[in-house]
Amino acid sequence: MAETAPATTLDIDDIPFADLLLILLPPEEAAAASGDHDDDEAEDGRRRRLLATVWAALGPGGAGLLAVSGVPRAASLRRRLLPLARRLALMDHPSRAHLLKKHGLGSDVPLNKPDRSVSSFARLLRHDSGKLRSPEEVPDAVDGFGQQKGDDDIENLGELFEELGLCMMELGVLVARACDIVIGGNQLEQSITDFGSAKARLIHYHSELDNRIIKERSSTKRRSLANNAAAAARPLSDHMDAVQMPGSEDGSCIGSKDGAAVVKPAEENDSKGAAVQGHGSAVSLVNLWQEWHYDYGVLTVLTAPLFLRSALGRECPVGEECSLPDGHSHLQLFNKKRIFSVRCSQESFIVQVGEAAGILSGGKLRSTLHAVSRPLGLPNISRETFVVFLQPSWDKTLPFSGYSSADEDESSDHMESAFTGDGPAGSCSEHTLMQEILKKIPPLRSRLKEGMTFAEFSRQTTKRYYGGGGIQQNS
């Protein structure tokens, strides 16, 4: 079985947010908004070209992904919120539980497992569909929440989470509206706004060093509890012995500060601020942060990821922002011919089509089989991202009739022209890898039946992937 294969770079189509707003207006209003009152025909042609970009990216021949750049004030929210994912993941359990409760967040992964590869912090977002705001109207969080220079953003966790989440939710509704214009009707936007809620997740993908830190802290805590119990049983005179710092026996953890383990330096790293060296553009079957899967909602909106580099000798919750040499997001896509590694601007949002959108559109939109791959050879790099999942109401009946799972040819002239090869196409190792991936994906026809509600479809999908002997249960 192949364990690695070269990735092919995919630079996904990008639409500026200002253009997205224009294509949603009637031509005369778009001309007025752009200040071009003299050439309605030119403005209408521009609008058609932009809609064609949406169709090419999200339609049956596209990659199922679209980037939106230039969303007002969203970049500052991203820069403040994403580093908090790692801080939460490495925080001691009582402090983290108190903080999550204070800010109305929960977790959908077991945070008591020291060997977990992902920590996820979730919250349900709600909006009034009758008062849908443009992201331009979202308050500027840089000046909001009473923040002063030097304030700790962890105290603003709930507000940052909600503001960026609602901004992304509303952005997803705008993209759904653009899709409805292209395919006809208003199925997608209506299905999202009828539900009026979305699940948001702040996700930390652990570096190997993160997991070492968590395991050391867990081991130190167990030793400390055992030592305390033993000390309580000893005679009083024995307590006069010299006290050793918890965890110092193996030289890896020499104390704590504000709930954070302080790791003894093993080596110095003088490459502060530089791009990290490594082999980031290869994909791996076994070295994944997240297994291959389809999102089963309507649209998924993601921030461009933030990569943090940890170094021994620094307080563990603090990671230094870094860029990977290949510029890849390490979001991996799969189609019948190739495996692709997505590349996008750090200031962009990625909008991804889910299976429900493909079903509601009668197969006119393309859902995306994807995974998140670790950067190879970079054990101290973690990945932070924020994701909003847009879905229909739980009781929404999914119209299976009219959707053809056979109509899933993911190749097109547009898609092929967007790819720049970083490795040999159709190599033996890549073919073997793709075969192994497909074995883990339950076919849509095994999860969707005529008359099924979205709630039933989501339960069946989760079961087929993970539960009761599911294909990825032990992944």
Secondary structure, 3 states (H helix, E strand, C coil): CCCEEECEEEECCEEEHHHHHHHCCCHHHHHHHHCCCCCHHHHHHHHHHHHHHHHHHHCCCCCCEEEEECCCCHHHHHHHHCHHHHHHHHCCHHHHHHHHHHCCCEECCCCCCCCCCEEEEEEEEECCHHHCCCHHHCCCCCCCCCCCCCCCHHHHHHHHHHHHHHHHHHHHHHHHHHHHHHHCCCHHHHHHHHHCEEEEEEEEECCHHHHHHHHHHHHHHHHHHHHHHHHHHCCHHHHHCCCCCCCHHHCCEEEEECCEEEECCCCCCCCCCCCCCCECCEEECCCEEEEEEECCCCEEEEECCEEEECCCCCECCCCEEECCCCCEEEEEEECCCCEEEEECCCCCEEEEECHHHHHHCCCCCCCCEEEEECCECCCCEEEEEEEEEECCCCCCECCCCCCCCCCCCCCCHHHHHCEECCCCCCCHHHHHHHHHHHHCCCCHHHCCCCCCEHHHHHHHHHHHHCCCCCCCCCC
